[in-house]
Amino acid sequence: MTTKTNANNQDSLPPGLAFATDIISVDEEMELIRLIEACGPQRYPGDEQSRLAAISYGWRYDTGDGHFSPCEPMPAAFLRVRNLAAQFADIDPESIVQCLFNRYEVGADIPWHIDKPIWEHVIGISLGSAASMGYRKGTDGHYQYASLNLPPRSIY
């Protein structure tokens, strides 16, 4: 059995997925983009999807061996957005211990979003331009799919 959803209506999102728009101003968005670009995004090894990633903060995931290791802490410049993300998720900001910036070039596909079960909460913020992201949740041997349109300055 497969359930598919393609909408930004809260009622049509899979359980556990929340969405909101305009969590920051356009000026704050531009400042965040400048800060992220100053981190020096680098291409993932072997990535053909035009995806770039800035440095990980807090914990780094090694795609080669599948392990996490501690790394440089999140810079103070990003703490405000971390606090906004925590408020959205109704969690303690200190519980957000890892930060990864993904940058997708115009026209790049965003593959199925897969998060490692090590993290209880995963929060994403979309910046720069609109995108669509697909989600898949497995339950009882079946999958529930959803596609979420992410305008700039949205959070999920």
C-alpha positions as semicolon CSV with decimal commas, in nm:
position;residue;x (nm);y (nm);z (nm)
1;M;0,000;0,000;0,000
2;T;0,132;0,343;-0,092
3;T;-0,009;0,677;0,006
4;K;0,104;0,978;-0,196
5;T;0,059;1,342;-0,108
6;N;0,165;1,652;-0,296
7;A;0,051;1,956;-0,107
8;N;0,152;2,201;0,158
9;N;-0,167;2,153;0,354
10;Q;-0,084;2,049;0,712
11;D;-0,361;1,787;0,697
12;S;-0,194;1,612;0,403
13;L;0,156;1,584;0,553
14;P;0,277;1,249;0,689
15;P;0,272;1,214;1,068
16;G;0,575;1,382;1,222
17;L;0,630;1,628;0,937
18;A;0,541;1,991;1,008
19;F;0,580;2,291;0,781
20;A;0,572;2,671;0,811
21;T;0,663;2,964;0,589
22;D;0,832;3,299;0,640
23;I;1,023;3,211;0,955
24;I;1,280;3,481;0,878
25;S;1,279;3,806;0,682
26;V;1,428;3,847;0,335
27;D;1,717;4,045;0,486
28;E;1,786;3,768;0,742
29;E;1,774;3,512;0,461
30;M;2,032;3,705;0,258
31;E;2,259;3,735;0,563
32;L;2,234;3,359;0,629
33;I;2,316;3,284;0,265
34;R;2,624;3,510;0,291
35;L;2,734;3,333;0,610
36;I;2,685;2,989;0,456
37;E;2,875;3,083;0,139
38;A;3,160;3,215;0,355
39;C;3,193;2,860;0,493
40;G;3,318;2,749;0,151
41;P;3,074;2,487;0,020
42;Q;3,237;2,177;-0,122
43;R;3,094;1,909;-0,349
44;Y;3,005;1,576;-0,190
45;P;3,239;1,303;-0,315
46;G;3,083;1,129;-0,616
47;D;2,773;1,351;-0,616
48;E;2,632;1,401;-0,963
49;Q;2,322;1,592;-0,846
50;S;2,487;1,936;-0,833
51;R;2,461;1,928;-0,455
52;L;2,713;2,122;-0,256
53;A;2,757;2,111;0,119
54;A;2,916;2,354;0,356
55;I;3,103;2,223;0,652
56;S;2,917;2,020;0,914
57;Y;2,907;2,159;1,262
58;G;2,884;1,962;1,585
59;W;2,899;1,620;1,419
60;R;3,026;1,509;1,077
61;Y;2,886;1,211;0,889
62;D;3,133;1,008;0,684
63;T;2,950;0,879;0,376
64;G;3,231;0,628;0,320
65;D;3,209;0,436;0,645
66;G;2,869;0,553;0,773
67;H;3,001;0,683;1,106
68;F;2,959;1,012;1,288
69;S;3,246;1,194;1,454
70;P;3,260;1,517;1,653
71;C;3,376;1,827;1,466
72;E;3,389;2,205;1,497
73;P;3,098;2,353;1,698
74;M;2,831;2,566;1,533
75;P;2,955;2,925;1,494
76;A;2,781;3,189;1,704
77;A;2,649;3,352;1,385
78;F;2,417;3,053;1,332
79;L;2,283;3,030;1,687
80;R;1,987;3,259;1,615
81;V;1,861;3,034;1,337
82;R;1,926;2,728;1,556
83;N;1,706;2,888;1,822
84;L;1,431;2,955;1,564
85;A;1,448;2,592;1,452
86;A;1,423;2,473;1,812
87;Q;1,124;2,698;1,875
88;F;0,951;2,561;1,563
89;A;1,011;2,202;1,679
90;D;0,927;2,284;2,043
91;I;1,261;2,151;2,167
92;D;1,551;2,285;2,372
93;P;1,797;2,471;2,143
94;E;2,085;2,293;2,319
95;S;1,946;1,961;2,193
96;I;2,033;2,064;1,835
97;V;2,384;1,921;1,824
98;Q;2,450;1,890;1,451
99;C;2,416;2,132;1,160
100;L;2,470;2,061;0,791
101;F;2,418;2,302;0,505
102;N;2,317;2,155;0,169
103;R;2,323;2,374;-0,136
104;Y;2,151;2,265;-0,454
105;E;2,230;2,429;-0,785
106;V;1,940;2,549;-1,002
107;G;1,776;2,250;-1,170
108;A;1,930;1,989;-0,939
109;D;1,710;1,704;-0,821
110;I;1,666;1,678;-0,448
111;P;1,670;1,303;-0,380
112;W;1,448;1,128;-0,124
113;H;1,524;1,280;0,209
114;I;1,679;1,013;0,432
115;D;1,790;1,096;0,783
116;K;1,995;0,875;1,008
117;P;1,802;0,737;1,308
118;I;2,069;0,872;1,542
119;W;1,885;1,207;1,545
120;E;1,546;1,233;1,714
121;H;1,452;1,559;1,541
122;V;1,557;1,676;1,196
123;I;1,473;2,035;1,100
124;G;1,534;2,191;0,762
125;I;1,519;2,550;0,647
126;S;1,493;2,637;0,279
127;L;1,677;2,947;0,159
128;G;1,733;3,124;-0,171
129;S;1,474;2,980;-0,407
130;A;1,174;2,750;-0,412
131;A;1,230;2,375;-0,428
132;S;1,032;2,055;-0,392
133;M;1,142;1,780;-0,156
134;G;1,009;1,427;-0,141
135;Y;0,964;1,236;0,183
136;R;0,908;0,867;0,237
137;K;0,804;0,707;0,564
138;G;0,794;0,330;0,610
139;T;0,529;0,180;0,835
140;D;0,429;-0,185;0,861
141;G;0,608;-0,277;0,538
142;H;0,438;0,001;0,341
143;Y;0,549;0,347;0,242
144;Q;0,376;0,678;0,272
145;Y;0,509;0,941;0,029
146;A;0,476;1,315;0,033
147;S;0,618;1,592;-0,179
148;L;0,649;1,929;-0,013
149;N;0,691;2,256;-0,201
150;L;0,943;2,461;-0,007
151;P;0,933;2,835;-0,071
152;P;1,232;3,042;0,042
153;R;1,240;3,106;0,418
154;S;1,027;2,801;0,498
155;I;1,097;2,543;0,768
156;Y;1,007;2,177;0,790
